[in-house]
Amino acid sequence: MSLMITDECINCDVCEPECPNSAISQGDDIYVIDSAKCTECVGHFDDPQCIAVCPVDCILKDPDNVESPDELLVKFNKLNP
């Protein structure tokens, strides 16, 4: 399952540089996560790095983009040939 950033985002900019897949970018009002690029850090780290550094805990699993760990690994392999 890819991740999403909620409206509680304070635009602190700590999550964006932590994403190994460059899936996080500045949206109109808050940072956003591109579900096509988000692997929850599978293939890179044991835990999602954006969640680890977020000071307001506004990054959650996206219920609209449910993916298994195996599917996330396939996505990782496509993004990082």
All heavy atoms as a GROMACS GRO file, in nm:
protein
  611
    1MET      N    1   0.085  -0.117   0.000
    1MET     CA    2   0.000   0.000   0.000
    1MET      C    3   0.089   0.122   0.000
    1MET      O    4   0.184   0.131   0.076
    1MET     CB    5  -0.088  -0.008   0.125
    1MET     CG    6  -0.155   0.117   0.165
    1MET     SD    7  -0.265   0.100   0.307
    1MET     CE    8  -0.366  -0.038   0.266
    2SER      N    9   0.062   0.213  -0.089
    2SER     CA   10   0.141   0.335  -0.087
    2SER      C   11   0.091   0.425   0.026
    2SER      O   12  -0.010   0.397   0.089
    2SER     CB   13   0.133   0.407  -0.221
    2SER     OG   14   0.002   0.446  -0.250
    3LEU      N   15   0.162   0.531   0.048
    3LEU     CA   16   0.132   0.621   0.159
    3LEU      C   17   0.065   0.748   0.108
    3LEU      O   18   0.068   0.778  -0.010
    3LEU     CB   19   0.260   0.654   0.234
    3LEU     CG   20   0.336   0.534   0.290
    3LEU    CD1   21   0.471   0.578   0.344
    3LEU    CD2   22   0.256   0.463   0.396
    4MET      N   23   0.007   0.822   0.200
    4MET     CA   24  -0.053   0.951   0.168
    4MET      C   25  -0.025   1.050   0.280
    4MET      O   26   0.001   1.011   0.394
    4MET     CB   27  -0.204   0.937   0.148
    4MET     CG   28  -0.278   0.888   0.272
    4MET     SD   29  -0.453   0.868   0.247
    4MET     CE   30  -0.513   1.022   0.312
    5ILE      N   31  -0.027   1.176   0.247
    5ILE     CA   32  -0.005   1.283   0.344
    5ILE      C   33  -0.139   1.351   0.369
    5ILE      O   34  -0.208   1.389   0.275
    5ILE     CB   35   0.100   1.382   0.294
    5ILE    CG1   36   0.234   1.309   0.274
    5ILE    CG2   37   0.115   1.499   0.391
    5ILE    CD1   38   0.344   1.393   0.213
    6THR      N   39  -0.175   1.365   0.496
    6THR     CA   40  -0.303   1.425   0.531
    6THR      C   41  -0.294   1.578   0.538
    6THR      O   42  -0.185   1.636   0.530
    6THR     CB   43  -0.353   1.373   0.668
    6THR    OG1   44  -0.266   1.423   0.771
    6THR    CG2   45  -0.357   1.221   0.670
    7ASP      N   46  -0.409   1.640   0.556
    7ASP     CA   47  -0.417   1.786   0.565
    7ASP      C   48  -0.347   1.843   0.687
    7ASP      O   49  -0.331   1.964   0.698
    7ASP     CB   50  -0.564   1.832   0.568
    7ASP     CG   51  -0.634   1.808   0.436
    7ASP    OD1   52  -0.565   1.792   0.333
    7ASP    OD2   53  -0.759   1.805   0.436
    8GLU      N   54  -0.303   1.756   0.778
    8GLU     CA   55  -0.231   1.805   0.896
    8GLU      C   56  -0.086   1.841   0.864
    8GLU      O   57  -0.014   1.891   0.950
    8GLU     CB   58  -0.237   1.700   1.006
    8GLU     CG   59  -0.376   1.688   1.067
    8GLU     CD   60  -0.414   1.546   1.099
    8GLU    OE1   61  -0.326   1.460   1.107
    8GLU    OE2   62  -0.535   1.520   1.114
    9CYS      N   63  -0.043   1.817   0.740
    9CYS     CA   64   0.094   1.851   0.697
    9CYS      C   65   0.121   1.998   0.724
    9CYS      O   66   0.039   2.086   0.694
    9CYS     CB   67   0.108   1.820   0.548
    9CYS     SG   68   0.265   1.868   0.475
   10ILE      N   69   0.238   2.026   0.780
   10ILE     CA   70   0.277   2.165   0.810
   10ILE      C   71   0.382   2.217   0.712
   10ILE      O   72   0.443   2.321   0.734
   10ILE     CB   73   0.328   2.178   0.956
   10ILE    CG1   74   0.448   2.086   0.980
   10ILE    CG2   75   0.215   2.150   1.054
   10ILE    CD1   76   0.518   2.107   1.114
   11ASN      N   77   0.405   2.145   0.603
   11ASN     CA   78   0.500   2.186   0.499
   11ASN      C   79   0.640   2.210   0.554
   11ASN      O   80   0.707   2.305   0.516
   11ASN     CB   81   0.450   2.311   0.426
   11ASN     CG   82   0.328   2.282   0.342
   11ASN    OD1   83   0.329   2.193   0.259
   11ASN    ND2   84   0.222   2.356   0.367
   12CYS      N   85   0.684   2.123   0.640
   12CYS     CA   86   0.815   2.141   0.703
   12CYS      C   87   0.931   2.097   0.614
   12CYS      O   88   1.046   2.127   0.643
   12CYS     CB   89   0.820   2.068   0.837
   12CYS     SG   90   0.811   1.888   0.821
   13ASP      N   91   0.901   2.019   0.509
   13ASP     CA   92   1.001   1.980   0.409
   13ASP      C   93   1.099   1.873   0.456
   13ASP      O   94   1.200   1.850   0.393
   13ASP     CB   95   1.078   2.104   0.360
   13ASP     CG   96   1.162   2.076   0.237
   13ASP    OD1   97   1.114   2.004   0.147
   13ASP    OD2   98   1.277   2.124   0.231
   14VAL      N   99   1.072   1.804   0.566
   14VAL     CA  100   1.167   1.701   0.610
   14VAL      C  101   1.144   1.568   0.539
   14VAL      O  102   1.236   1.488   0.526
   14VAL     CB  103   1.168   1.680   0.763
   14VAL    CG1  104   1.214   1.805   0.834
   14VAL    CG2  105   1.038   1.632   0.815
   15CYS      N  106   1.023   1.543   0.490
   15CYS     CA  107   0.994   1.414   0.428
   15CYS      C  108   1.048   1.403   0.286
   15CYS      O  109   1.098   1.297   0.246
   15CYS     CB  110   0.843   1.386   0.426
   15CYS     SG  111   0.744   1.507   0.336
   16GLU      N  112   1.038   1.508   0.210
   16GLU     CA  113   1.075   1.502   0.068
   16GLU      C  114   1.216   1.450   0.042
   16GLU      O  115   1.235   1.358  -0.038
   16GLU     CB  116   1.056   1.639   0.001
   16GLU     CG  117   1.084   1.636  -0.148
   16GLU     CD  118   1.067   1.772  -0.212
   16GLU    OE1  119   1.076   1.876  -0.142
   16GLU    OE2  120   1.046   1.775  -0.334
   17PRO      N  121   1.318   1.503   0.108
   17PRO     CA  122   1.453   1.453   0.079
   17PRO      C  123   1.479   1.312   0.131
   17PRO      O  124   1.576   1.247   0.089
   17PRO     CB  125   1.545   1.555   0.148
   17PRO     CG  126   1.462   1.623   0.249
   17PRO     CD  127   1.320   1.618   0.198
   18GLU      N  128   1.394   1.261   0.219
   18GLU     CA  129   1.413   1.127   0.274
   18GLU      C  130   1.362   1.017   0.181
   18GLU      O  131   1.398   0.901   0.196
   18GLU     CB  132   1.343   1.114   0.410
   18GLU     CG  133   1.402   1.203   0.517
   18GLU     CD  134   1.548   1.173   0.545
   18GLU    OE1  135   1.586   1.055   0.551
   18GLU    OE2  136   1.624   1.270   0.560
   19CYS      N  137   1.278   1.051   0.084
   19CYS     CA  138   1.217   0.951  -0.003
   19CYS      C  139   1.316   0.901  -0.108
   19CYS      O  140   1.360   0.977  -0.194
   19CYS     CB  141   1.094   1.008  -0.072
   19CYS     SG  142   1.012   0.887  -0.177
   20PRO      N  143   1.350   0.772  -0.103
   20PRO     CA  144   1.448   0.720  -0.198
   20PRO      C  145   1.394   0.706  -0.340
   20PRO      O  146   1.471   0.691  -0.436
   20PRO     CB  147   1.483   0.583  -0.141
   20PRO     CG  148   1.362   0.543  -0.064
   20PRO     CD  149   1.306   0.671  -0.009
   21ASN      N  150   1.263   0.714  -0.357
   21ASN     CA  151   1.202   0.702  -0.489
   21ASN      C  152   1.155   0.835  -0.547
   21ASN      O  153   1.091   0.838  -0.652
   21ASN     CB  154   1.081   0.607  -0.482
   21ASN     CG  155   1.123   0.466  -0.449
   21ASN    OD1  156   1.221   0.415  -0.500
   21ASN    ND2  157   1.047   0.401  -0.361
   22SER      N  158   1.185   0.944  -0.479
   22SER     CA  159   1.140   1.078  -0.522
   22SER      C  160   0.989   1.081  -0.544
   22SER      O  161   0.939   1.143  -0.638
   22SER     CB  162   1.213   1.122  -0.649
   22SER     OG  163   1.351   1.127  -0.627
   23ALA      N  164   0.915   1.015  -0.456
   23ALA     CA  165   0.770   1.008  -0.468
   23ALA      C  166   0.700   1.126  -0.400
   23ALA      O  167   0.581   1.146  -0.421
   23ALA     CB  168   0.719   0.877  -0.407
   24ILE      N  169   0.773   1.203  -0.321
   24ILE     CA  170   0.712   1.313  -0.246
   24ILE      C  171   0.747   1.446  -0.312
   24ILE      O  172   0.863   1.471  -0.347
   24ILE     CB  173   0.760   1.313  -0.100
   24ILE    CG1  174   0.723   1.180  -0.033
   24ILE    CG2  175   0.702   1.431  -0.023
   24ILE    CD1  176   0.778   1.162   0.106
   25SER      N  177   0.644   1.530  -0.331
   25SER     CA  178   0.666   1.662  -0.390
   25SER      C  179   0.570   1.762  -0.326
   25SER      O  180   0.472   1.725  -0.262
   25SER     CB  181   0.646   1.658  -0.540
   25SER     OG  182   0.513   1.619  -0.571
   26GLN      N  183   0.600   1.889  -0.347
   26GLN     CA  184   0.514   1.994  -0.294
   26GLN      C  185   0.388   2.002  -0.380
   26GLN      O  186   0.396   2.018  -0.501
   26GLN     CB  187   0.587   2.129  -0.294
   26GLN     CG  188   0.505   2.246  -0.245
   26GLN     CD  189   0.465   2.234  -0.099
   26GLN    OE1  190   0.549   2.210  -0.013
   26GLN    NE2  191   0.338   2.250  -0.070
   27GLY      N  192   0.273   1.990  -0.317
   27GLY     CA  193   0.145   2.006  -0.387
   27GLY      C  194   0.098   2.149  -0.377
   27GLY      O  195   0.176   2.238  -0.340
   28ASP      N  196  -0.028   2.172  -0.408
   28ASP     CA  197  -0.082   2.308  -0.402
   28ASP      C  198  -0.079   2.364  -0.260
   28ASP      O  199  -0.042   2.479  -0.239
   28ASP     CB  200  -0.225   2.310  -0.454
   28ASP     CG  201  -0.231   2.285  -0.604
   28ASP    OD1  202  -0.130   2.310  -0.674
   28ASP    OD2  203  -0.336   2.239  -0.652
   29ASP      N  204  -0.120   2.281  -0.163
   29ASP     CA  205  -0.128   2.328  -0.024
   29ASP      C  206  -0.035   2.253   0.071
   29ASP      O  207   0.012   2.309   0.169
   29ASP     CB  208  -0.271   2.317   0.028
   29ASP     CG  209  -0.368   2.403  -0.050
   29ASP    OD1  210  -0.333   2.520  -0.078
   29ASP    OD2  211  -0.477   2.354  -0.084
   30ILE      N  212  -0.017   2.125   0.044
   30ILE     CA  213   0.066   2.040   0.129
   30ILE      C  214   0.151   1.950   0.041
   30ILE      O  215   0.131   1.945  -0.080
   30ILE     CB  216  -0.020   1.952   0.224
   30ILE    CG1  217  -0.114   1.862   0.143
   30ILE    CG2  218  -0.097   2.038   0.323
   30ILE    CD1  219  -0.190   1.759   0.225
   31TYR      N  220   0.243   1.878   0.102
   31TYR     CA  221   0.320   1.780   0.027
   31TYR      C  222   0.230   1.665  -0.013
   31TYR      O  223   0.132   1.634   0.055
   31TYR     CB  224   0.439   1.730   0.110
   31TYR     CG  225   0.556   1.825   0.103
   31TYR    CD1  226   0.564   1.935   0.188
   31TYR    CD2  227   0.656   1.807   0.009
   31TYR    CE1  228   0.669   2.023   0.180
   31TYR    CE2  229   0.762   1.895   0.000
   31TYR     CZ  230   0.768   2.003   0.084
   31TYR     OH  231   0.872   2.091   0.075
   32VAL      N  232   0.262   1.602  -0.125
   32VAL     CA  233   0.184   1.490  -0.176
   32VAL      C  234   0.278   1.374  -0.210
   32VAL      O  235   0.397   1.394  -0.234
   32VAL     CB  236   0.101   1.528  -0.300
   32VAL    CG1  237  -0.006   1.630  -0.264
   32VAL    CG2  238   0.188   1.581  -0.411
   33ILE      N  239   0.221   1.254  -0.212
   33ILE     CA  240   0.297   1.134  -0.245
   33ILE      C  241   0.240   1.074  -0.373
   33ILE      O  242   0.120   1.049  -0.383
   33ILE     CB  243   0.292   1.031  -0.131
   33ILE    CG1  244   0.359   1.089  -0.006
   33ILE    CG2  245   0.361   0.901  -0.173
   33ILE    CD1  246   0.354   1.000   0.117
   34ASP      N  247   0.326   1.051  -0.470
   34ASP     CA  248   0.289   0.988  -0.597
   34ASP      C  249   0.280   0.838  -0.572
   34ASP      O  250   0.382   0.771  -0.551
   34ASP     CB  251   0.393   1.019  -0.702
   34ASP     CG  252   0.363   0.960  -0.838
   34ASP    OD1  253   0.274   0.873  -0.850
   34ASP    OD2  254   0.431   1.000  -0.935
   35SER      N  255   0.159   0.784  -0.576
   35SER     CA  256   0.140   0.642  -0.546
   35SER      C  257   0.209   0.550  -0.646
   35SER      O  258   0.242   0.436  -0.614
   35SER     CB  259  -0.009   0.608  -0.538
   35SER     OG  260  -0.072   0.631  -0.662
   36ALA      N  261   0.235   0.600  -0.766
   36ALA     CA  262   0.306   0.519  -0.866
   36ALA      C  263   0.453   0.501  -0.831
   36ALA      O  264   0.518   0.409  -0.880
   36ALA     CB  265   0.293   0.583  -1.004
   37LYS      N  266   0.506   0.588  -0.746
   37LYS     CA  267   0.647   0.581  -0.706
   37LYS      C  268   0.668   0.534  -0.563
   37LYS      O  269   0.779   0.496  -0.526
   37LYS     CB  270   0.713   0.718  -0.722
   37LYS     CG  271   0.724   0.766  -0.864
   37LYS     CD  272   0.793   0.901  -0.865
   37LYS     CE  273   0.811   0.955  -1.004
   37LYS     NZ  274   0.877   1.088  -1.001
   38CYS      N  275   0.565   0.538  -0.480
   38CYS     CA  276   0.581   0.503  -0.339
   38CYS      C  277   0.584   0.352  -0.321
   38CYS      O  278   0.492   0.280  -0.361
   38CYS     CB  279   0.466   0.562  -0.257
   38CYS     SG  280   0.476   0.519  -0.081
   39THR      N  281   0.690   0.304  -0.258
   39THR     CA  282   0.704   0.162  -0.225
   39THR      C  283   0.710   0.141  -0.074
   39THR      O  284   0.746   0.032  -0.029
   39THR     CB  285   0.831   0.102  -0.287
   39THR    OG1  286   0.946   0.166  -0.231
   39THR    CG2  287   0.832   0.115  -0.438
   40GLU      N  288   0.674   0.243   0.003
   40GLU     CA  289   0.688   0.240   0.149
   40GLU      C  290   0.832   0.206   0.188
   40GLU      O  291   0.858   0.144   0.290
   40GLU     CB  292   0.592   0.141   0.213
   40GLU     CG  293   0.448   0.182   0.209
   40GLU     CD  294   0.360   0.093   0.294
   40GLU    OE1  295   0.398   0.062   0.408
   40GLU    OE2  296   0.252   0.056   0.245
   41CYS      N  297   0.924   0.242   0.102
   41CYS     CA  298   1.068   0.219   0.119
   41CYS      C  299   1.108   0.072   0.107
   41CYS      O  300   1.223   0.038   0.136
   41CYS     CB  301   1.121   0.282   0.247
   41CYS     SG  302   1.118   0.463   0.242
   42VAL      N  303   1.015  -0.014   0.065
   42VAL     CA  304   1.049  -0.155   0.039
   42VAL      C  305   1.161  -0.156  -0.065
   42VAL      O  306   1.156  -0.086  -0.164
   42VAL     CB  307   0.926  -0.233  -0.012
   42VAL    CG1  308   0.966  -0.369  -0.068
   42VAL    CG2  309   0.824  -0.249   0.100
   43GLY      N  310   1.263  -0.235  -0.038
   43GLY     CA  311   1.379  -0.242  -0.127
   43GLY      C  312   1.490  -0.148  -0.087
   43GLY      O  313   1.604  -0.165  -0.130
   44HIS      N  314   1.457  -0.047  -0.008
   44HIS     CA  315   1.557   0.050   0.038
   44HIS      C  316   1.581   0.040   0.188
   44HIS      O  317   1.694   0.034   0.233
   44HIS     CB  318   1.514   0.193   0.005
   44HIS     CG  319   1.510   0.226  -0.140
   44HIS    ND1  320   1.623   0.249  -0.214
   44HIS    CD2  321   1.406   0.242  -0.225
   44HIS    CE1  322   1.590   0.276  -0.339
   44HIS    NE2  323   1.458   0.273  -0.348
   45PHE      N  324   1.473   0.044   0.266
   45PHE     CA  325   1.480   0.048   0.412
   45PHE      C  326   1.375  -0.046   0.471
   45PHE      O  327   1.281  -0.086   0.403
   45PHE     CB  328   1.455   0.190   0.464
   45PHE     CG  329   1.552   0.292   0.412
   45PHE    CD1  330   1.516   0.378   0.309
   45PHE    CD2  331   1.680   0.304   0.465
   45PHE    CE1  332   1.605   0.473   0.260
   45PHE    CE2  333   1.769   0.398   0.417
   45PHE     CZ  334   1.732   0.483   0.314
   46ASP      N  335   1.388  -0.076   0.599
   46ASP     CA  336   1.291  -0.161   0.667
   46ASP      C  337   1.161  -0.089   0.697
   46ASP      O  338   1.056  -0.152   0.707
   46ASP     CB  339   1.350  -0.216   0.799
   46ASP     CG  340   1.463  -0.314   0.775
   46ASP    OD1  341   1.466  -0.378   0.668
   46ASP    OD2  342   1.548  -0.326   0.866
   47ASP      N  343   1.166   0.042   0.714
   47ASP     CA  344   1.049   0.122   0.747
   47ASP      C  345   1.042   0.244   0.657
   47ASP      O  346   1.146   0.295   0.613
   47ASP     CB  347   1.057   0.170   0.893
   47ASP     CG  348   1.058   0.055   0.991
   47ASP    OD1  349   0.966  -0.029   0.984
   47ASP    OD2  350   1.151   0.049   1.074
   48PRO      N  351   0.921   0.296   0.630
   48PRO     CA  352   0.909   0.418   0.550
   48PRO      C  353   0.982   0.534   0.618
   48PRO      O  354   0.952   0.569   0.732
   48PRO     CB  355   0.758   0.442   0.545
   48PRO     CG  356   0.696   0.309   0.572
   48PRO     CD  357   0.791   0.240   0.666
   49GLN      N  358   1.073   0.593   0.546
   49GLN     CA  359   1.155   0.700   0.602
   49GLN      C  360   1.076   0.828   0.624
   49GLN      O  361   1.103   0.902   0.718
   49GLN     CB  362   1.276   0.726   0.513
   49GLN     CG  363   1.368   0.605   0.501
   49GLN     CD  364   1.421   0.562   0.637
   49GLN    OE1  365   1.504   0.628   0.695
   49GLN    NE2  366   1.370   0.450   0.688
   50CYS      N  367   0.978   0.855   0.539
   50CYS     CA  368   0.899   0.977   0.557
   50CYS      C  369   0.821   0.974   0.688
   50CYS      O  370   0.813   1.075   0.758
   50CYS     CB  371   0.805   1.000   0.438
   50CYS     SG  372   0.688   0.866   0.406
   51ILE      N  373   0.767   0.857   0.721
   51ILE     CA  374   0.694   0.843   0.848
   51ILE      C  375   0.790   0.862   0.965
   51ILE      O  376   0.756   0.926   1.064
   51ILE     CB  377   0.623   0.706   0.855
   51ILE    CG1  378   0.508   0.701   0.755
   51ILE    CG2  379   0.572   0.680   0.997
   51ILE    CD1  380   0.439   0.566   0.747
   52ALA      N  381   0.910   0.809   0.952
   52ALA     CA  382   1.008   0.816   1.061
   52ALA      C  383   1.047   0.961   1.094
   52ALA      O  384   1.074   0.991   1.210
   52ALA     CB  385   1.131   0.735   1.026
   53VAL      N  386   1.048   1.048   0.994
   53VAL     CA  387   1.095   1.186   1.018
   53VAL      C  388   0.982   1.287   1.034
   53VAL      O  389   1.007   1.400   1.076
   53VAL     CB  390   1.191   1.234   0.907
   53VAL    CG1  391   1.314   1.147   0.901
   53VAL    CG2  392   1.122   1.242   0.772
   54CYS      N  393   0.859   1.249   1.005
   54CYS     CA  394   0.748   1.344   1.010
   54CYS      C  395   0.721   1.388   1.155
   54CYS      O  396   0.688   1.306   1.239
   54CYS     CB  397   0.622   1.283   0.951
   54CYS     SG  398   0.481   1.396   0.951
   55PRO      N  399   0.730   1.519   1.182
   55PRO     CA  400   0.710   1.566   1.319
   55PRO      C  401   0.564   1.572   1.363
   55PRO      O  402   0.536   1.584   1.482
   55PRO     CB  403   0.772   1.705   1.318
   55PRO     CG  404   0.755   1.752   1.178
   55PRO     CD  405   0.770   1.628   1.092
   56VAL      N  406   0.470   1.563   1.269
   56VAL     CA  407   0.329   1.575   1.306
   56VAL      C  408   0.249   1.447   1.275
   56VAL      O  409   0.127   1.447   1.287
   56VAL     CB  410   0.261   1.696   1.240
   56VAL    CG1  411   0.316   1.826   1.296
   56VAL    CG2  412   0.272   1.692   1.089
   57ASP      N  413   0.316   1.341   1.238
   57ASP     CA  414   0.251   1.212   1.212
   57ASP      C  415   0.133   1.225   1.115
   57ASP      O  416   0.024   1.174   1.140
   57ASP     CB  417   0.205   1.147   1.342
   57ASP     CG  418   0.320   1.116   1.434
   57ASP    OD1  419   0.429   1.080   1.384
   57ASP    OD2  420   0.303   1.128   1.556
   58CYS      N  421   0.156   1.292   1.002
   58CYS     CA  422   0.049   1.313   0.905
   58CYS      C  423   0.060   1.222   0.783
   58CYS      O  424  -0.010   1.241   0.684
   58CYS     CB  425   0.043   1.459   0.861
   58CYS     SG  426   0.186   1.513   0.765
   59ILE      N  427   0.149   1.122   0.788
   59ILE     CA  428   0.166   1.031   0.676
   59ILE      C  429   0.108   0.895   0.715
   59ILE      O  430   0.151   0.834   0.813
   59ILE     CB  431   0.314   1.020   0.635
   59ILE    CG1  432   0.369   1.160   0.601
   59ILE    CG2  433   0.330   0.925   0.516
   59ILE    CD1  434   0.517   1.165   0.576
   60LEU      N  435   0.010   0.852   0.637
   60LEU     CA  436  -0.064   0.730   0.666
   60LEU      C  437  -0.067   0.639   0.544
   60LEU      O  438  -0.039   0.683   0.432
   60LEU     CB  439  -0.208   0.765   0.703
   60LEU     CG  440  -0.230   0.870   0.811
   60LEU    CD1  441  -0.378   0.905   0.820
   60LEU    CD2  442  -0.179   0.819   0.944
   61LYS      N  443  -0.108   0.515   0.564
   61LYS     CA  444  -0.130   0.424   0.451
   61LYS      C  445  -0.252   0.472   0.375
   61LYS      O  446  -0.353   0.510   0.435
   61LYS     CB  447  -0.149   0.282   0.500
   61LYS     CG  448  -0.020   0.225   0.558
   61LYS     CD  449  -0.036   0.081   0.595
   61LYS     CE  450   0.096   0.034   0.656
   61LYS     NZ  451   0.148  -0.083   0.592
   62ASP      N  452  -0.242   0.472   0.243
   62ASP     CA  453  -0.349   0.520   0.157
   62ASP      C  454  -0.448   0.407   0.129
   62ASP      O  455  -0.416   0.313   0.057
   62ASP     CB  456  -0.290   0.572   0.026
   62ASP     CG  457  -0.392   0.635  -0.065
   62ASP    OD1  458  -0.513   0.626  -0.036
   62ASP    OD2  459  -0.350   0.694  -0.166
   63PRO      N  460  -0.570   0.415   0.182
   63PRO     CA  461  -0.667   0.308   0.162
   63PRO      C  462  -0.711   0.292   0.016
   63PRO      O  463  -0.765   0.189  -0.023
   63PRO     CB  464  -0.785   0.346   0.251
   63PRO     CG  465  -0.772   0.493   0.269
   63PRO     CD  466  -0.624   0.524   0.262
   64ASP      N  467  -0.685   0.393  -0.066
   64ASP     CA  468  -0.721   0.386  -0.208
   64ASP      C  469  -0.612   0.321  -0.293
   64ASP      O  470  -0.632   0.301  -0.413
   64ASP     CB  471  -0.750   0.526  -0.263
   64ASP     CG  472  -0.875   0.587  -0.201
   64ASP    OD1  473  -0.967   0.511  -0.163
   64ASP    OD2  474  -0.880   0.711  -0.189
   65ASN      N  475  -0.497   0.292  -0.233
   65ASN     CA  476  -0.385   0.232  -0.306
   65ASN      C  477  -0.328   0.116  -0.226
   65ASN      O  478  -0.213   0.119  -0.184
   65ASN     CB  479  -0.277   0.336  -0.333
   65ASN     CG  480  -0.322   0.440  -0.433
   65ASN    OD1  481  -0.350   0.407  -0.548
   65ASN    ND2  482  -0.333   0.564  -0.390
   66VAL      N  483  -0.407   0.013  -0.208
   66VAL     CA  484  -0.366  -0.103  -0.130
   66VAL      C  485  -0.274  -0.192  -0.214
   66VAL      O  486  -0.309  -0.231  -0.326
   66VAL     CB  487  -0.489  -0.183  -0.082
   66VAL    CG1  488  -0.447  -0.306  -0.006
   66VAL    CG2  489  -0.579  -0.095   0.004
   67GLU      N  490  -0.155  -0.221  -0.159
   67GLU     CA  491  -0.058  -0.309  -0.225
   67GLU      C  492   0.007  -0.397  -0.121
   67GLU      O  493   0.037  -0.353  -0.011
   67GLU     CB  494   0.050  -0.226  -0.296
   67GLU     CG  495  -0.004  -0.140  -0.410
   67GLU     CD  496   0.100  -0.042  -0.459
   67GLU    OE1  497   0.134   0.050  -0.382
   67GLU    OE2  498   0.144  -0.057  -0.572
   68SER      N  499   0.034  -0.521  -0.157
   68SER     CA  500   0.101  -0.614  -0.068
   68SER      C  501   0.251  -0.584  -0.068
   68SER      O  502   0.301  -0.517  -0.159
   68SER     CB  503   0.077  -0.757  -0.113
   68SER     OG  504   0.149  -0.781  -0.234
   69PRO      N  505   0.324  -0.637   0.029
   69PRO     CA  506   0.470  -0.621   0.027
   69PRO      C  507   0.532  -0.676  -0.102
   69PRO      O  508   0.627  -0.616  -0.156
   69PRO     CB  509   0.517  -0.701   0.149
   69PRO     CG  510   0.400  -0.694   0.243
   69PRO     CD  511   0.278  -0.699   0.154
   70ASP      N  512   0.479  -0.784  -0.154
   70ASP     CA  513   0.531  -0.839  -0.280
   70ASP      C  514   0.506  -0.743  -0.396
   70ASP      O  515   0.593  -0.726  -0.482
   70ASP     CB  516   0.467  -0.975  -0.310
   70ASP     CG  517   0.516  -1.084  -0.217
   70ASP    OD1  518   0.626  -1.070  -0.158
   70ASP    OD2  519   0.443  -1.184  -0.202
   71GLU      N  520   0.388  -0.682  -0.400
   71GLU     CA  521   0.359  -0.585  -0.505
   71GLU      C  522   0.449  -0.462  -0.493
   71GLU      O  523   0.494  -0.406  -0.594
   71GLU     CB  524   0.212  -0.543  -0.499
   71GLU     CG  525   0.117  -0.653  -0.541
   71GLU     CD  526  -0.028  -0.619  -0.515
   71GLU    OE1  527  -0.061  -0.569  -0.404
   71GLU    OE2  528  -0.109  -0.642  -0.606
   72LEU      N  529   0.476  -0.420  -0.370
   72LEU     CA  530   0.566  -0.306  -0.349
   72LEU      C  531   0.707  -0.340  -0.396
   72LEU      O  532   0.776  -0.255  -0.454
   72LEU     CB  533   0.566  -0.264  -0.202
   72LEU     CG  534   0.436  -0.203  -0.151
   72LEU    CD1  535   0.441  -0.186   0.000
   72LEU    CD2  536   0.407  -0.069  -0.219
   73LEU      N  537   0.750  -0.463  -0.375
   73LEU     CA  538   0.883  -0.505  -0.421
   73LEU      C  539   0.890  -0.507  -0.574
   73LEU      O  540   0.991  -0.466  -0.633
   73LEU     CB  541   0.920  -0.641  -0.363
   73LEU     CG  542   1.062  -0.688  -0.390
   73LEU    CD1  543   1.166  -0.588  -0.339
   73LEU    CD2  544   1.085  -0.824  -0.326
   74VAL      N  545   0.785  -0.551  -0.638
   74VAL     CA  546   0.780  -0.548  -0.786
   74VAL      C  547   0.790  -0.404  -0.834
   74VAL      O  548   0.864  -0.373  -0.928
   74VAL     CB  549   0.651  -0.615  -0.838
   74VAL    CG1  550   0.629  -0.588  -0.986
   74VAL    CG2  551   0.655  -0.765  -0.812
   75LYS      N  552   0.717  -0.314  -0.769
   75LYS     CA  553   0.724  -0.172  -0.806
   75LYS      C  554   0.865  -0.118  -0.785
   75LYS      O  555   0.918  -0.046  -0.869
   75LYS     CB  556   0.623  -0.090  -0.724
   75LYS     CG  557   0.611   0.054  -0.770
   75LYS     CD  558   0.533   0.144  -0.676
   75LYS     CE  559   0.394   0.100  -0.645
   75LYS     NZ  560   0.322   0.200  -0.563
   76PHE      N  561   0.927  -0.153  -0.673
   76PHE     CA  562   1.064  -0.112  -0.646
   76PHE      C  563   1.157  -0.157  -0.759
   76PHE      O  564   1.238  -0.080  -0.808
   76PHE     CB  565   1.114  -0.170  -0.512
   76PHE     CG  566   1.262  -0.166  -0.497
   76PHE    CD1  567   1.328  -0.050  -0.461
   76PHE    CD2  568   1.339  -0.280  -0.519
   76PHE    CE1  569   1.466  -0.045  -0.449
   76PHE    CE2  570   1.476  -0.277  -0.507
   76PHE     CZ  571   1.541  -0.159  -0.472
   77ASN      N  572   1.143  -0.284  -0.800
   77ASN     CA  573   1.230  -0.338  -0.906
   77ASN      C  574   1.208  -0.266  -1.039
   77ASN      O  575   1.302  -0.250  -1.117
   77ASN     CB  576   1.210  -0.489  -0.920
   77ASN     CG  577   1.270  -0.564  -0.804
   77ASN    OD1  578   1.373  -0.525  -0.749
   77ASN    ND2  579   1.205  -0.670  -0.763
   78LYS      N  580   1.085  -0.224  -1.068
   78LYS     CA  581   1.057  -0.148  -1.191
   78LYS      C  582   1.118  -0.009  -1.184
   78LYS      O  583   1.167   0.044  -1.284
   78LYS     CB  584   0.907  -0.139  -1.216
   78LYS     CG  585   0.846  -0.269  -1.262
   78LYS     CD  586   0.698  -0.255  -1.287
   78LYS     CE  587   0.636  -0.386  -1.327
   78LYS     NZ  588   0.491  -0.377  -1.343
   79LEU      N  589   1.112   0.053  -1.065
   79LEU     CA  590   1.166   0.187  -1.049
   79LEU      C  591   1.318   0.189  -1.042
   79LEU      O  592   1.381   0.292  -1.068
   79LEU     CB  593   1.108   0.251  -0.921
   79LEU     CG  594   0.960   0.285  -0.924
   79LEU    CD1  595   0.913   0.323  -0.784
   79LEU    CD2  596   0.930   0.396  -1.022
   80ASN      N  597   1.376   0.077  -1.002
   80ASN     CA  598   1.521   0.069  -0.983
   80ASN      C  599   1.577  -0.054  -1.058
   80ASN      O  600   1.617  -0.151  -0.996
   80ASN     CB  601   1.552   0.055  -0.833
   80ASN     CG  602   1.502   0.173  -0.754
   80ASN    OD1  603   1.564   0.279  -0.754
   80ASN    ND2  604   1.389   0.157  -0.689
   81PRO      N  605   1.579  -0.045  -1.193
   81PRO     CA  606   1.625  -0.162  -1.270
   81PRO      C  607   1.771  -0.194  -1.250
   81PRO      O  608   1.849  -0.115  -1.215
   81PRO     CB  609   1.596  -0.123  -1.415
   81PRO     CG  610   1.576   0.024  -1.416
   81PRO     CD  611   1.541   0.066  -1.277
   0.00000   0.00000   0.00000
